[in-house]
Amino acid sequence: MFLSDCARVDTSNQLGTFNCEFCDKKFTKQSTLKTDVHVHTGESQFSCKVCGKTFRDSSNLNQHMLVHSSDRPFSCEVCHKKFARSCDLQRHMRVHTGEHLFSCYVCNQKFTQSNDLKRHILLHTGEHPFVCDVCDKRFTRSCHLKEHMRTHTGERPYTCEVCSKTFTVLSHLKEHSLIHKGEQPFSCSVCSKKFTHSSHVKRHLLIHTGERPFTCEVCCKKFTMLSNLKRHMLIHAGQHEPERRFSCLLCNKKFARPSQLKSHMYIHTGEKPFCCELCNKKFTRSSDLKCHMRTHTGERPFSCEVCNKKFATPANLETHMYFHTAEQPFVCEVCSKKFATPSHLKAHLHFHTDDQPFICEICSKKFTTSAHLKSHMQIHAGERERPLGCELCNKKFRKSFDLKCHMRSHTGERPFCCEVCNKKFTMSSHLKEHVRFHTGEQPFICEVCSKTFTRSSQLKPHMRLHTGERPFICEVCNKKFTTLTHLKAHMRFHTGEQPFNCEDCSKTFTNSSNLKRHMLVHTGERPFSCEVCKKRFSQSLQLQYHMFIHTAA
């Protein structure tokens, strides 16, 4: 198509006007019309010799060339940042002056640049004019579409000169470079915490203000981050997870984002590029290293608004909030049991499938969850992986939570109270198990004899009665036991240890059950009653002997 086909001179006007037949816009100069025609045809005549980027007119190319040039003659008097063009400096100065010249006519939000206002208007109109040819995803800006296309092509044109890490967009490279420089130019006005990016400061400030600007239109639940709202919306859409389009070539596992796939590949390669400078522990992801560092600093920046309990990660806080809301949106399709998190549901499903995908490399024992495998590995690791010691009895623990629970055995603290009988417990899990005695619930069933139990830990040793398995062996006499507690109690016969003391007569016992039985002598309590003659006994064995009198008669 020739320019003469698109433009015509309006002879009725002495100045002459050039009309575009695509959009009926009018121009006083033919060169301006020519530029407008290129917008419609997509033609780009001017190309950068350095990077190959194309432009519709020479002025845009000339401005672009300043990016490659080191010449930045315009300097900010406040922060000394330098710019290639005076107009860029003028726009930058609005950051310091706080001047917002452009206002949205819908919501009155103000902006420093007209381009920012134009992009903002699209939020109100809902317009997404730029469409991906591969997956039909739509965008408000052409640059976002261009960046998105790299997820399909795998192109990462921006490379870090220090560590050679590659990025899809220049802004991500700039943020990453601050890690090597150690520069954190943005600080929180409330607590002075520093950040590498301004968006991180904005997100952090929500912790202090308590603001949750993103609201679910279905259930009105509010969130601090848009990504959290999008993840929550999947619950209403009937999905538990986003579509997984990126597949691992080695094990065919699929992921929703290419970054997740990249992190997953470290499992196959064994690479752990992120190292803790304090303890030399290595991680596959920078986010895992960041969370790990809080175990050294003790930092818990995420606080519950209900009970003020603090957490090291937002995921832990989000899981904790379900205890207050009692929300359990993830439902098992087999038994309809509900869970607060998708990870808990995923772990639960292994019980239906008998799948135990996590295998110990040392003893080949299998587990349904990675957490159970990690706990098991402590047996092999011994004291090396137990850095936290109790100051009173020198017992060592791997996690601060375990040490905290243990300390209650010394302090006598029992913060969890039963609402039925007011009995108190050191741990919430113990209270949960106790409540089943009141409700009569016994959710764990033996598949062989159908006997039911209130706890899974009771079912596991019971199963050994059917299998004959006795995995715990005494090193002194080679006697075997079905549970570790029975082995520990047995070992006291060899060592002569009697750690359980009666407070009334100072008599000592090898186990707590013998002490409890002995205490009935002092209290006079007789909890076991004969249903025939109502005679009472202090021990169940005495009642059993007594019952022979009635059965013999």
Buried (B, 14 or more C-beta within 10 A) or exposed (E): EEEEEBBEEEEEEEEEBBBBEEEEEEBEEEEBBBBBBBEEEEEBEBEBEEEEEEBBBEEBBEBBEBEEEEEBEBEBEEEEEBBBEEEBBEBBBBBEEEEBEBEBEEEEEBBBEEEBBEBBBBEEEEEBEBEBEEEEEEBBBEEBBEBBBBBEEEEBEBEBEEEEBEBBBEEBBEBBBBBEEEEBEBEBEEEEBEBBBEEBBEBBBBBEEEEBEBEBEEEEBEBBBEEBBEBBBBBEEEEBEEEEBBEBEEEEEBBEEBEBBEBBBBEEEEEBEBEBEEEEEBBBBEEBBEBBBBBEEEEBBBBBEEEEEBBBBBEBBBBBBBBEEEBBBBEBEEEEBBBBBBBBBBBBBBBEEEEBEBEBEEEEEEBBBEEBBBEBBBEEEEEEEBEBEBEEEEEBBBBEEBBEBBBBEEEEEBEBEBEEEEBBBBBEEBBEBBBBBEEEEBEBEBEEEEEEBBBEEBBEBBBBEEEEEBEBEBEEEEEBBBBEEBBBBBBBEEEEEBEBEBEEEEEBBBBEEBBEBBBBEEEEEBEBEBEEEEEBBBEEEBBEEBEEEEEEE
